[in-house]
Amino acid sequence: MIEKKKTSRGISVTFKLPADVAHESVSVVGDFNNWDPSAHPMRLYKNKGYWSKSIVLKPGTYQFRYFVDGERWVNDDQADGYTASPFFSENCLLHVE
């Protein structure tokens, strides 16, 4: 799930994934952080049943994916769209206005 909210610093985007998607870790990675899995690790909220991370972004269109347990890539079924990646898969699209 993706939630967007305007703030004084830009658009706060909150990324959420169900807790059972990963055993150890999830990071949200994309062109907004140079595809660096260490830049935006998600936090597990066990009592709420999800992983979550909020990031403030400027308006634009971004590509992203989730890096799960340090070994696999996962897309968000709530993404604004999808586009082909250079690695024979699809990246999620996020439109921030």
Long-range contacts (C-beta under 8 A, 24 or more apart in sequence): 1-76, 1-78, 2-76, 2-78, 2-79, 2-80, 2-94, 4-96, 7-56, 9-56, 10-56, 10-57, 10-58, 10-59, 10-96, 11-56, 11-57, 11-58, 11-59, 11-96, 11-97, 12-54, 12-55, 12-56, 13-54, 13-55, 13-56, 13-57, 13-94, 13-96, 14-52, 14-53, 14-54, 15-42, 15-52, 15-53, 15-54, 15-55, 15-64, 15-66, 15-76, 16-50, 16-51, 16-52, 17-42, 17-50, 17-51, 17-52, 17-66, 17-74, 17-76, 18-49, 18-50, 18-51, 19-44, 19-45, 19-46, 19-49, 19-50, 19-51, 21-51, 21-66, 21-68, 21-74, 22-51, 22-68, 22-69, 23-69, 24-69, 24-70, 25-68, 25-69, 25-70, 26-51, 26-66, 26-67, 26-68, 26-69, 27-53, 27-66, 27-67, 28-53, 28-55, 28-64, 28-66, 29-64, 29-65, 29-66, 29-67, 30-62, 30-63, 30-64, 30-65, 30-91, 30-92, 30-94, 31-62, 31-63, 31-64, 32-57, 32-62, 32-64, 37-67, 37-70, 42-66, 57-94, 57-96, 58-96, 59-96, 59-97, 60-96, 61-93, 61-94, 61-95, 61-96, 62-93, 62-94, 62-96, 63-91, 63-92, 63-93, 63-94, 64-91, 64-92, 64-94, 65-91, 65-92
